[in-house]
Amino acid sequence: MTKQNKEDAVMKVVLEYFRQQNRPYSIVDIFNNLHKEYGKTAVNKAVLELVEEGKIIEKTYGKQKAYVINQASMETVSNDEINKMDENIANLQNKLKGLQGFCDSVESEIKVLENTLSTEDAVTADEELTEECKNLEHKLESAKEVAKNVSPKERDEVYMNLKKYAGHWRKRKRIASEIINAILEGYPKSKKQFYEEVGIETDEEYNVSFPDLAKFNIKM
């Protein structure tokens, strides 16, 4: 393989890595993440040439430089696809919550049975619980198979949208609260009466709360 062919090969590998990960990296990160298969000089040269070609964007943060794939080259996701992914994630979260609740219930039941049942009854109960656990494991494996169909890119895009819309929700709720509080300063009746007369419905009435972004390692 000629020198030019080697350089082209490194550029191809580096570009594909940026495209798959779709997140910022330093040259050292790329060098290490490629398991040092290519020399640091070769990786550095490949990144800089990709920047010149406009395939990678260079960003400077103080004295540090980071590089990210040019988003114009990435496929866009329609709102329908995002909604489907949101729905899929919500369904998986509900399934997981149900499975976790079932596990907690089983563990509590085992503790009670250990303290109250005879040996014969305990054996029978153990067999029943074992069968239930097998069914639970089957459901869990099915949920994992569904989760495998969501690529890292799709998951990250859904998380980004979750963060975005959660931020809008918080902002609008804060603005609404400030407006309502300002009105109540001159309102002759109670806050509850004001809500009833105007027809304001709150998140608390419907047991709705902001999503816990920390569960997905998302920082606001």
ROSE-4610 file (N, C-alpha, C; in Angstrom, 1 decimal, always signed):
// ROSE-4610
residu = [M/M/M/T/T/T/K/K/K/Q/Q/Q/N/N/N/K/K/K/E/E/E/D/D/D/A/A/A/V/V/V/M/M/M/K/K/K/V/V/V/V/V/V/L/L/L/E/E/E/Y/Y/Y/F/F/F/R/R/R/Q/Q/Q/Q/Q/Q/N/N/N/R/R/R/P/P/P/Y/Y/Y/S/S/S/I/I/I/V/V/V/D/D/D/I/I/I/F/F/F/N/N/N/N/N/N/L/L/L/H/H/H/K/K/K/E/E/E/Y/Y/Y/G/G/G/K/K/K/T/T/T/A/A/A/V/V/V/N/N/N/K/K/K/A/A/A/V/V/V/L/L/L/E/E/E/L/L/L/V/V/V/E/E/E/E/E/E/G/G/G/K/K/K/I/I/I/I/I/I/E/E/E/K/K/K/T/T/T/Y/Y/Y/G/G/G/K/K/K/Q/Q/Q/K/K/K/A/A/A/Y/Y/Y/V/V/V/I/I/I/N/N/N/Q/Q/Q/A/A/A/S/S/S/M/M/M/E/E/E/T/T/T/V/V/V/S/S/S/N/N/N/D/D/D/E/E/E/I/I/I/N/N/N/K/K/K/M/M/M/D/D/D/E/E/E/N/N/N/I/I/I/A/A/A/N/N/N/L/L/L/Q/Q/Q/N/N/N/K/K/K/L/L/L/K/K/K/G/G/G/L/L/L/Q/Q/Q/G/G/G/F/F/F/C/C/C/D/D/D/S/S/S/V/V/V/E/E/E/S/S/S/E/E/E/I/I/I/K/K/K/V/V/V/L/L/L/E/E/E/N/N/N/T/T/T/L/L/L/S/S/S/T/T/T/E/E/E/D/D/D/A/A/A/V/V/V/T/T/T/A/A/A/D/D/D/E/E/E/E/E/E/L/L/L/T/T/T/E/E/E/E/E/E/C/C/C/K/K/K/N/N/N/L/L/L/E/E/E/H/H/H/K/K/K/L/L/L/E/E/E/S/S/S/A/A/A/K/K/K/E/E/E/V/V/V/A/A/A/K/K/K/N/N/N/V/V/V/S/S/S/P/P/P/K/K/K/E/E/E/R/R/R/D/D/D/E/E/E/V/V/V/Y/Y/Y/M/M/M/N/N/N/L/L/L/K/K/K/K/K/K/Y/Y/Y/A/A/A/G/G/G/H/H/H/W/W/W/R/R/R/K/K/K/R/R/R/K/K/K/R/R/R/I/I/I/A/A/A/S/S/S/E/E/E/I/I/I/I/I/I/N/N/N/A/A/A/I/I/I/L/L/L/E/E/E/G/G/G/Y/Y/Y/P/P/P/K/K/K/S/S/S/K/K/K/K/K/K/Q/Q/Q/F/F/F/Y/Y/Y/E/E/E/E/E/E/V/V/V/G/G/G/I/I/I/E/E/E/T/T/T/D/D/D/E/E/E/E/E/E/Y/Y/Y/N/N/N/V/V/V/S/S/S/F/F/F/P/P/P/D/D/D/L/L/L/A/A/A/K/K/K/F/F/F/N/N/N/I/I/I/K/K/K/M/M/M]
num = [1/1/1/2/2/2/3/3/3/4/4/4/5/5/5/6/6/6/7/7/7/8/8/8/9/9/9/10/10/10/11/11/11/12/12/12/13/13/13/14/14/14/15/15/15/16/16/16/17/17/17/18/18/18/19/19/19/20/20/20/21/21/21/22/22/22/23/23/23/24/24/24/25/25/25/26/26/26/27/27/27/28/28/28/29/29/29/30/30/30/31/31/31/32/32/32/33/33/33/34/34/34/35/35/35/36/36/36/37/37/37/38/38/38/39/39/39/40/40/40/41/41/41/42/42/42/43/43/43/44/44/44/45/45/45/46/46/46/47/47/47/48/48/48/49/49/49/50/50/50/51/51/51/52/52/52/53/53/53/54/54/54/55/55/55/56/56/56/57/57/57/58/58/58/59/59/59/60/60/60/61/61/61/62/62/62/63/63/63/64/64/64/65/65/65/66/66/66/67/67/67/68/68/68/69/69/69/70/70/70/71/71/71/72/72/72/73/73/73/74/74/74/75/75/75/76/76/76/77/77/77/78/78/78/79/79/79/80/80/80/81/81/81/82/82/82/83/83/83/84/84/84/85/85/85/86/86/86/87/87/87/88/88/88/89/89/89/90/90/90/91/91/91/92/92/92/93/93/93/94/94/94/95/95/95/96/96/96/97/97/97/98/98/98/99/99/99/100/100/100/101/101/101/102/102/102/103/103/103/104/104/104/105/105/105/106/106/106/107/107/107/108/108/108/109/109/109/110/110/110/111/111/111/112/112/112/113/113/113/114/114/114/115/115/115/116/116/116/117/117/117/118/118/118/119/119/119/120/120/120/121/121/121/122/122/122/123/123/123/124/124/124/125/125/125/126/126/126/127/127/127/128/128/128/129/129/129/130/130/130/131/131/131/132/132/132/133/133/133/134/134/134/135/135/135/136/136/136/137/137/137/138/138/138/139/139/139/140/140/140/141/141/141/142/142/142/143/143/143/144/144/144/145/145/145/146/146/146/147/147/147/148/148/148/149/149/149/150/150/150/151/151/151/152/152/152/153/153/153/154/154/154/155/155/155/156/156/156/157/157/157/158/158/158/159/159/159/160/160/160/161/161/161/162/162/162/163/163/163/164/164/164/165/165/165/166/166/166/167/167/167/168/168/168/169/169/169/170/170/170/171/171/171/172/172/172/173/173/173/174/174/174/175/175/175/176/176/176/177/177/177/178/178/178/179/179/179/180/180/180/181/181/181/182/182/182/183/183/183/184/184/184/185/185/185/186/186/186/187/187/187/188/188/188/189/189/189/190/190/190/191/191/191/192/192/192/193/193/193/194/194/194/195/195/195/196/196/196/197/197/197/198/198/198/199/199/199/200/200/200/201/201/201/202/202/202/203/203/203/204/204/204/205/205/205/206/206/206/207/207/207/208/208/208/209/209/209/210/210/210/211/211/211/212/212/212/213/213/213/214/214/214/215/215/215/216/216/216/217/217/217/218/218/218/219/219/219/220/220/220]
x = [+0.8/+0.0/+0.9/+0.6/+1.4/+1.1/+2.0/+1.8/+0.4/+0.1/-1.2/-2.4/-2.3/-3.4/-3.5/-2.4/-2.4/-3.1/-2.8/-3.3/-4.8/-5.2/-6.7/-7.4/-6.8/-7.4/-7.6/-6.6/-6.8/-7.9/-7.9/-9.0/-10.4/-10.5/-11.8/-12.2/-11.3/-11.6/-12.0/-11.2/-11.5/-12.8/-13.1/-14.4/-15.6/-15.4/-16.5/-16.7/-15.6/-15.7/-16.5/-16.2/-16.9/-18.4/-18.6/-20.0/-20.8/-20.2/-20.9/-21.2/-20.2/-20.3/-21.1/-20.9/-21.6/-21.5/-20.2/-20.0/-18.6/-18.3/-17.0/-15.9/-14.7/-13.5/-12.3/-11.3/-10.0/-9.2/-8.1/-7.2/-6.7/-6.4/-5.9/-7.0/-8.3/-9.4/-9.5/-9.4/-9.6/-8.4/-7.2/-6.1/-6.3/-6.7/-6.9/-8.1/-9.2/-10.4/-10.3/-9.3/-9.0/-8.0/-7.8/-6.9/-5.5/-5.1/-3.8/-3.3/-4.3/-4.1/-3.3/-3.5/-2.8/-2.0/-0.9/+0.0/-0.7/-0.3/-0.9/-0.7/+0.5/+0.7/-0.2/-0.4/-1.3/-2.8/-3.2/-4.5/-4.7/-3.7/-3.7/-3.8/-3.0/-3.0/-4.4/-5.0/-6.2/-7.3/-7.3/-8.3/-8.2/-7.0/-6.8/-7.2/-6.9/-7.4/-8.9/-9.5/-11.0/-11.6/-10.9/-11.4/-11.3/-10.2/-10.0/-11.1/-11.4/-12.5/-13.9/-14.0/-15.3/-16.1/-15.5/-16.3/-16.3/-15.4/-15.3/-15.2/-15.8/-15.8/-14.8/-14.0/-13.1/-13.7/-13.7/-14.2/-13.1/-13.0/-11.9/-12.6/-12.2/-12.6/-11.4/-11.2/-9.9/-8.7/-7.9/-6.7/-6.9/-8.1/-8.4/-9.2/-8.9/-9.6/-10.4/-11.6/-12.4/-12.9/-13.2/-13.6/-14.9/-15.8/-17.1/-17.5/-18.3/-18.7/-19.6/-19.4/-20.3/-21.7/-22.6/-23.9/-24.7/-24.2/-24.9/-24.8/-23.8/-23.6/-24.4/-25.0/-25.8/-27.2/-27.8/-29.2/-30.1/-31.1/-32.1/-33.2/-33.7/-34.8/-36.1/-37.1/-38.4/-39.1/-40.0/-40.7/-41.5/-42.0/-42.7/-41.8/-40.6/-39.6/-39.2/-39.0/-38.7/-39.8/-41.1/-42.2/-42.3/-42.0/-42.0/-41.0/-39.8/-38.7/-39.1/-39.7/-40.1/-41.1/-42.0/-43.1/-42.4/-41.5/-40.8/-40.0/-39.3/-38.6/-39.5/-40.6/-41.6/-42.2/-42.5/-43.0/-42.0/-40.7/-39.7/-39.5/-39.6/-39.5/-40.7/-41.9/-43.0/-42.9/-42.3/-42.1/-41.1/-40.0/-39.0/-39.5/-40.3/-40.8/-41.7/-42.5/-43.4/-42.6/-41.5/-40.7/-40.0/-39.5/-38.9/-39.9/-41.1/-42.1/-42.5/-42.5/-42.9/-41.8/-40.5/-39.4/-39.4/-39.7/-39.8/-41.0/-42.1/-43.2/-42.8/-42.1/-41.7/-40.8/-39.8/-38.9/-39.6/-40.6/-41.3/-42.1/-42.7/-43.5/-42.6/-41.4/-40.5/-40.2/-39.9/-39.6/-40.7/-42.0/-43.1/-43.3/-43.1/-43.3/-42.2/-41.0/-39.9/-40.3/-41.0/-41.3/-42.6/-43.5/-44.8/-45.2/-44.6/-45.0/-44.3/-45.0/-44.4/-43.4/-42.6/-41.6/-42.3/-43.4/-44.1/-44.7/-45.3/-45.9/-44.8/-43.7/-42.6/-42.1/-42.0/-41.5/-42.4/-43.7/-44.7/-44.7/-44.6/-44.5/-43.2/-42.1/-40.8/-40.9/-41.6/-41.8/-42.6/-43.7/-44.5/-43.7/-42.9/-42.1/-41.0/-40.5/-39.5/-40.1/-41.3/-41.9/-42.2/-42.7/-42.9/-41.6/-40.5/-39.3/-38.8/-39.1/-38.8/-39.5/-40.8/-41.6/-41.1/-40.7/-40.2/-38.9/-38.0/-36.8/-37.1/-38.1/-38.5/-39.0/-39.8/-40.2/-39.1/-38.1/-37.0/-36.1/-35.9/-35.1/-35.9/-37.2/-38.0/-37.8/-37.8/-37.6/-36.3/-35.2/-33.9/-33.8/-34.5/-34.4/-35.0/-36.1/-36.7/-35.7/-35.0/-34.1/-32.9/-32.6/-31.4/-31.7/-33.0/-33.4/-33.2/-32.9/-32.7/-31.2/-30.7/-29.3/-28.8/-27.5/-27.0/-27.3/-27.3/-27.6/-29.0/-29.9/-31.4/-31.6/-31.0/-31.1/-30.6/-29.5/-28.9/-29.8/-30.4/-31.3/-32.5/-33.0/-34.2/-33.9/-32.7/-32.4/-32.2/-31.6/-31.5/-32.8/-33.8/-35.1/-35.8/-35.6/-36.2/-35.7/-34.3/-33.7/-34.3/-34.5/-34.9/-36.4/-37.3/-38.7/-38.9/-38.1/-38.2/-37.8/-36.8/-36.4/-37.5/-38.1/-39.2/-40.4/-40.6/-41.7/-41.4/-40.2/-39.8/-39.9/-39.4/-39.4/-40.9/-41.7/-43.1/-43.9/-43.6/-44.3/-43.8/-42.5/-42.0/-42.7/-42.8/-43.4/-44.8/-45.6/-47.0/-47.2/-46.3/-46.4/-46.1/-45.2/-44.9/-46.1/-46.7/-47.9/-49.0/-49.3/-50.4/-50.1/-48.9/-48.6/-48.8/-48.4/-48.6/-50.1/-50.9/-52.4/-53.0/-52.5/-53.0/-52.8/-51.7/-51.4/-52.6/-53.4/-54.5/-55.8/-55.8/-57.0/-57.7/-59.0/-59.6/-59.9/-59.8/-60.1/-58.9/-59.1/-57.9/-57.4/-56.2/-55.5/-56.4/-56.9/-57.7/-59.0/-59.6/-60.8/-60.5/-59.3/-58.9/-58.7/-58.0/-57.8/-59.1/-60.1/-61.4/-62.2/-62.1/-62.9/-62.3/-60.9/-60.3/-60.2/-60.2/-60.2/-58.7/-57.9/-56.5/-56.3/-55.6/-55.3/-53.8/-53.5/-52.1/-51.5/-50.2/-49.5/-49.8/-49.9/-50.2/-51.5/-52.5/-53.8/-53.8/-53.0/-52.9/-51.7/-51.1/-49.9/-48.8/-48.5/-47.5/-46.3/-45.1/-43.9/-42.9/-41.9/-40.8/-40.0/-39.6/-38.8/-37.5/-37.1/-35.9/-34.7/-34.1/-33.1/-31.9/-31.7/-30.5/-30.5/-31.7/-31.7/-31.1/-31.1/-30.5/-29.1/-28.6/-27.3/-27.3/-28.5/-28.7/-28.5/-27.7/-27.5/-28.2/-29.0/-29.7/-28.7]
y = [-1.2/+0.0/+1.2/+2.2/+3.4/+4.3/+5.3/+6.3/+7.0/+7.4/+8.1/+7.2/+5.9/+5.0/+4.8/+4.7/+4.6/+5.8/+7.0/+8.2/+8.3/+7.9/+7.8/+6.8/+5.7/+4.7/+5.2/+6.0/+6.5/+7.6/+8.4/+9.4/+8.8/+7.7/+7.0/+6.4/+5.8/+5.3/+6.4/+7.4/+8.5/+9.2/+9.4/+10.0/+9.1/+7.8/+6.9/+6.9/+7.0/+7.0/+8.2/+9.4/+10.6/+10.5/+9.9/+9.8/+8.8/+7.7/+6.8/+7.3/+8.0/+8.5/+9.8/+10.7/+12.0/+12.8/+12.9/+13.7/+14.3/+15.4/+16.0/+15.1/+15.2/+14.5/+15.3/+15.2/+15.7/+14.7/+15.2/+14.3/+13.1/+13.4/+12.4/+11.4/+11.9/+10.9/+10.0/+10.5/+9.7/+8.7/+9.1/+8.2/+7.1/+7.4/+6.3/+5.5/+6.1/+5.3/+4.3/+4.6/+3.7/+2.7/+2.6/+1.6/+1.7/+3.0/+3.2/+2.4/+2.0/+1.2/+2.0/+3.3/+4.2/+5.2/+5.7/+6.6/+7.9/+8.6/+9.8/+10.9/+10.9/+11.8/+11.6/+10.3/+10.0/+10.4/+10.2/+10.6/+12.1/+12.8/+14.2/+14.8/+14.2/+14.7/+14.4/+13.3/+12.9/+13.9/+14.2/+15.1/+16.5/+17.0/+18.3/+18.4/+17.3/+17.3/+17.2/+16.5/+16.4/+17.7/+18.5/+19.8/+20.7/+20.6/+21.4/+21.1/+19.8/+19.4/+19.7/+20.2/+20.6/+19.4/+18.3/+17.1/+17.0/+17.7/+17.8/+19.2/+19.6/+21.0/+21.1/+22.1/+22.3/+23.4/+23.1/+24.0/+24.2/+25.5/+25.8/+26.2/+25.6/+25.9/+26.3/+27.6/+28.0/+27.6/+26.8/+26.2/+24.9/+24.3/+23.0/+23.1/+22.1/+22.0/+20.7/+20.8/+19.5/+19.5/+18.3/+18.1/+17.3/+17.7/+17.0/+16.9/+15.8/+15.6/+16.8/+17.2/+18.3/+17.8/+18.4/+18.0/+18.0/+18.8/+18.9/+17.6/+16.8/+15.5/+14.4/+14.7/+13.6/+13.6/+12.4/+12.2/+12.9/+13.5/+14.1/+13.1/+13.3/+12.4/+13.2/+12.7/+13.4/+13.4/+14.3/+14.4/+13.1/+12.5/+11.2/+10.2/+10.1/+9.1/+9.4/+10.7/+11.1/+10.7/+11.0/+10.7/+9.2/+8.4/+6.9/+6.5/+7.1/+6.7/+7.1/+8.3/+8.8/+7.8/+7.3/+6.4/+5.1/+4.6/+3.4/+3.4/+4.5/+4.7/+4.7/+5.4/+5.5/+4.2/+3.4/+2.0/+1.1/+1.3/+0.5/+0.9/+2.2/+2.7/+2.1/+2.1/+1.6/+0.1/-0.6/-2.1/-2.3/-1.5/-1.7/-1.3/-0.3/+0.1/-1.0/-1.6/-2.7/-3.9/-4.2/-5.4/-5.1/-3.9/-3.6/-3.7/-3.2/-3.3/-4.7/-5.5/-6.9/-7.6/-7.3/-7.9/-7.5/-6.2/-5.8/-6.5/-6.7/-7.4/-8.9/-9.5/-10.9/-11.0/-10.1/-10.1/-10.0/-9.0/-8.8/-10.1/-10.7/-11.9/-13.0/-13.2/-14.2/-14.0/-12.7/-12.5/-12.9/-12.6/-12.9/-14.4/-15.1/-16.5/-17.3/-16.7/-17.3/-17.3/-16.3/-16.2/-16.8/-17.2/-17.7/-19.1/-19.5/-20.8/-22.0/-23.1/-24.4/-24.8/-25.8/-26.3/-26.7/-27.5/-28.0/-26.8/-25.9/-24.8/-23.9/-23.8/-23.0/-23.6/-24.9/-25.6/-25.3/-25.4/-25.1/-23.6/-22.8/-21.3/-21.0/-21.7/-21.5/-21.9/-23.0/-23.5/-22.5/-21.9/-20.9/-19.7/-19.2/-18.0/-18.2/-19.4/-19.8/-19.7/-20.2/-20.1/-18.6/-17.9/-16.4/-15.7/-16.1/-15.4/-15.8/-17.0/-17.4/-16.6/-16.4/-15.6/-14.2/-13.7/-12.3/-12.2/-13.2/-13.2/-13.2/-13.9/-14.0/-12.6/-11.9/-10.6/-9.6/-9.7/-8.9/-9.0/-10.3/-10.5/-10.0/-10.1/-9.5/-8.0/-7.4/-5.9/-5.5/-6.3/-6.1/-6.2/-7.2/-7.3/-6.1/-5.6/-4.4/-3.2/-3.1/-2.0/-2.1/-3.3/-3.4/-2.8/-2.6/-2.0/-0.5/+0.1/+1.5/+1.8/+2.4/+2.6/+3.7/+3.8/+4.9/+6.2/+6.4/+7.6/+8.0/+7.1/+7.4/+7.7/+6.9/+7.1/+8.5/+8.9/+10.3/+11.4/+11.2/+12.2/+12.3/+11.2/+11.2/+11.9/+11.6/+12.3/+13.8/+14.2/+15.6/+16.3/+15.7/+16.2/+16.2/+15.2/+15.1/+16.3/+16.6/+17.7/+19.0/+19.1/+20.4/+20.7/+19.7/+19.9/+20.0/+19.3/+19.5/+20.9/+21.4/+22.8/+23.8/+23.6/+24.4/+24.4/+23.2/+22.9/+23.7/+23.6/+24.3/+25.8/+26.3/+27.7/+28.3/+27.6/+28.0/+27.9/+26.9/+26.8/+27.9/+28.3/+29.4/+30.7/+30.9/+32.2/+32.3/+31.1/+31.1/+31.4/+30.8/+31.0/+32.5/+33.1/+34.5/+35.4/+35.1/+35.9/+35.7/+34.4/+34.2/+34.9/+34.8/+35.4/+36.9/+37.5/+39.0/+39.3/+38.5/+38.7/+38.6/+37.6/+37.3/+38.4/+39.2/+40.3/+41.3/+41.4/+42.3/+41.6/+40.3/+39.5/+39.3/+39.6/+39.6/+38.3/+37.2/+35.9/+35.0/+33.8/+32.9/+32.4/+31.8/+31.2/+30.1/+29.2/+28.1/+28.6/+29.7/+30.2/+30.8/+31.4/+32.0/+30.9/+29.8/+28.7/+28.1/+28.0/+27.4/+28.3/+29.6/+30.6/+30.7/+30.7/+30.8/+29.5/+28.4/+27.1/+26.6/+27.0/+26.5/+25.1/+24.3/+22.9/+22.8/+22.2/+22.1/+20.7/+20.6/+19.3/+18.4/+19.0/+18.2/+17.5/+18.2/+17.6/+16.2/+16.2/+15.0/+14.1/+14.4/+13.6/+13.6/+14.8/+14.9/+15.7/+15.2/+15.9/+15.9/+16.8/+16.8/+15.5/+15.1/+13.9/+13.9/+12.8/+12.8/+12.5/+13.6/+13.5/+12.8/+12.8/+12.2/+10.7/+10.1/+8.6/+8.3/+9.3/+9.0/+9.7/+10.1/+10.8/+12.1/+12.8/+14.0/+15.2/+16.1/+17.3/+18.5/+19.2/+20.4/+21.6]
z = [+0.0/+0.0/+0.0/-0.9/-1.0/+0.2/+0.4/+1.5/+1.4/+0.1/-0.1/+0.3/-0.1/+0.2/+1.7/+2.4/+3.9/+4.5/+4.0/+4.6/+4.3/+3.1/+2.7/+3.6/+3.9/+4.8/+6.2/+6.7/+8.0/+8.1/+7.0/+6.9/+6.9/+6.2/+6.0/+7.4/+8.1/+9.4/+10.4/+10.4/+11.4/+11.1/+9.8/+9.4/+9.8/+9.6/+9.9/+11.4/+12.2/+13.7/+14.1/+13.6/+13.9/+13.6/+12.4/+11.9/+12.8/+13.3/+14.1/+15.5/+16.1/+17.4/+17.5/+16.5/+16.4/+17.7/+18.2/+19.4/+19.3/+20.1/+20.0/+20.6/+19.9/+20.4/+20.2/+21.0/+20.7/+19.9/+19.4/+18.6/+19.4/+20.7/+21.6/+21.9/+22.0/+22.2/+21.0/+19.8/+18.6/+18.6/+18.8/+18.8/+19.8/+21.0/+22.0/+21.7/+21.2/+21.0/+19.8/+18.9/+17.8/+18.2/+19.6/+20.2/+19.6/+19.3/+18.9/+17.7/+16.9/+15.7/+14.7/+14.7/+13.8/+14.6/+14.0/+14.7/+15.0/+16.1/+16.5/+15.4/+14.8/+13.7/+12.5/+12.2/+11.1/+11.4/+12.6/+13.1/+13.0/+13.6/+13.6/+12.2/+11.2/+9.9/+9.2/+9.5/+8.9/+9.4/+10.7/+11.3/+10.6/+10.5/+10.0/+8.5/+7.7/+6.3/+6.2/+7.1/+7.1/+7.4/+8.3/+8.6/+7.4/+6.7/+5.5/+4.4/+4.4/+3.4/+3.8/+5.1/+5.6/+6.1/+6.2/+6.7/+8.2/+8.8/+10.3/+10.7/+11.8/+12.2/+13.4/+13.5/+14.6/+15.5/+16.8/+17.8/+18.9/+19.3/+20.2/+21.6/+22.7/+24.0/+24.8/+24.9/+25.6/+24.9/+25.5/+24.9/+24.3/+24.4/+23.9/+22.6/+21.8/+20.5/+20.4/+19.9/+19.8/+18.4/+17.9/+16.5/+16.5/+15.6/+15.5/+14.1/+13.7/+12.4/+11.9/+10.7/+10.1/+10.1/+10.8/+11.0/+9.7/+8.7/+7.4/+6.7/+7.0/+6.3/+7.0/+8.1/+8.9/+8.4/+8.5/+8.1/+9.1/+8.7/+9.6/+10.0/+11.1/+11.6/+11.6/+11.0/+11.0/+12.4/+12.5/+13.8/+14.1/+13.0/+13.3/+13.8/+13.3/+13.8/+15.2/+15.5/+16.9/+17.9/+17.4/+18.3/+18.5/+17.5/+17.6/+18.6/+18.5/+19.4/+20.8/+21.0/+22.3/+22.9/+22.0/+22.5/+22.9/+22.0/+22.3/+23.6/+23.9/+25.1/+26.3/+26.2/+27.2/+27.6/+26.5/+26.7/+27.5/+27.1/+27.7/+29.2/+29.4/+30.8/+31.7/+31.1/+31.8/+32.1/+31.1/+31.3/+32.4/+32.3/+33.3/+34.7/+34.8/+36.1/+36.6/+35.7/+36.1/+36.6/+35.9/+36.3/+37.6/+37.8/+39.1/+40.2/+40.0/+41.0/+41.3/+40.3/+40.5/+41.3/+41.0/+41.7/+43.2/+43.5/+44.8/+45.6/+44.8/+45.4/+45.7/+44.8/+45.0/+46.2/+46.3/+47.4/+48.8/+48.8/+50.0/+50.4/+49.4/+49.6/+50.1/+49.6/+50.1/+51.5/+51.9/+53.3/+54.3/+53.8/+54.6/+54.7/+53.6/+53.5/+54.4/+54.4/+55.2/+56.7/+57.1/+58.5/+59.0/+58.0/+58.4/+57.9/+56.8/+56.2/+56.8/+56.7/+57.1/+56.0/+56.2/+55.2/+54.0/+54.1/+52.9/+52.1/+52.8/+52.1/+51.5/+52.2/+51.7/+50.4/+50.3/+49.1/+47.9/+48.2/+47.2/+46.7/+47.7/+47.3/+46.6/+46.9/+46.3/+44.8/+44.5/+43.2/+42.4/+43.0/+42.3/+42.0/+43.0/+42.8/+41.8/+41.8/+40.7/+39.4/+39.2/+37.9/+37.5/+38.5/+38.3/+37.8/+38.5/+38.2/+36.8/+36.3/+35.0/+34.0/+34.3/+33.4/+33.4/+34.5/+34.6/+33.8/+33.9/+33.1/+31.6/+31.2/+29.8/+29.4/+30.2/+29.9/+29.8/+30.7/+30.7/+29.5/+29.1/+27.8/+26.6/+26.6/+25.5/+25.4/+26.6/+26.7/+26.2/+26.5/+26.1/+24.6/+24.0/+22.6/+21.8/+22.4/+21.9/+21.9/+23.1/+23.3/+22.3/+21.9/+21.0/+19.6/+19.3/+18.0/+18.0/+19.1/+19.2/+19.2/+18.1/+17.9/+18.9/+19.2/+20.1/+19.5/+18.2/+17.6/+17.8/+17.6/+17.9/+19.3/+20.2/+21.7/+22.0/+21.5/+21.9/+21.4/+20.1/+19.6/+20.4/+20.9/+21.7/+23.1/+23.7/+24.9/+24.7/+23.6/+23.3/+23.2/+22.6/+22.5/+23.8/+24.6/+26.0/+26.8/+26.7/+27.5/+27.0/+25.7/+25.1/+25.5/+25.4/+25.7/+27.2/+28.0/+29.5/+29.9/+29.2/+29.4/+29.1/+27.9/+27.5/+28.6/+29.0/+30.0/+31.3/+31.8/+33.0/+32.9/+31.7/+31.4/+31.4/+30.7/+30.5/+31.8/+32.6/+33.9/+34.8/+34.8/+35.6/+35.2/+33.9/+33.4/+33.8/+33.7/+34.0/+35.5/+36.3/+37.8/+38.1/+37.5/+37.7/+37.3/+36.2/+35.8/+36.8/+37.2/+38.1/+39.4/+39.9/+41.2/+41.1/+40.0/+39.8/+39.8/+39.2/+39.2/+40.6/+41.3/+42.6/+43.6/+43.4/+44.3/+44.4/+43.3/+43.4/+43.3/+43.4/+43.3/+44.6/+44.8/+46.1/+46.7/+45.9/+46.4/+46.5/+46.9/+47.1/+45.8/+45.9/+44.7/+44.1/+45.0/+44.5/+43.8/+44.3/+43.7/+42.3/+42.2/+41.0/+39.9/+40.3/+39.4/+38.9/+39.8/+39.5/+38.5/+38.8/+37.9/+36.5/+36.5/+35.2/+34.4/+35.2/+34.5/+34.4/+35.3/+35.2/+35.8/+35.0/+35.4/+35.7/+36.8/+37.1/+36.9/+36.8/+36.7/+37.8/+39.0/+40.2/+40.2/+39.6/+39.5/+38.7/+37.7/+36.9/+37.2/+38.4/+38.9/+37.8/+37.2/+36.2/+36.8/+36.5/+37.0/+36.0/+36.2/+35.2/+35.1/+33.9/+33.8/+34.6/+35.2/+35.9/+34.9/+34.4/+33.4/+34.0/+35.3/+35.9/+35.6/+35.4/+35.2/+33.8/+32.9/+31.6/+31.5/+32.6/+32.6/+31.7/+31.8/+31.0/+32.0/+31.7/+32.5/+31.9/+32.7/+32.2/+32.0]
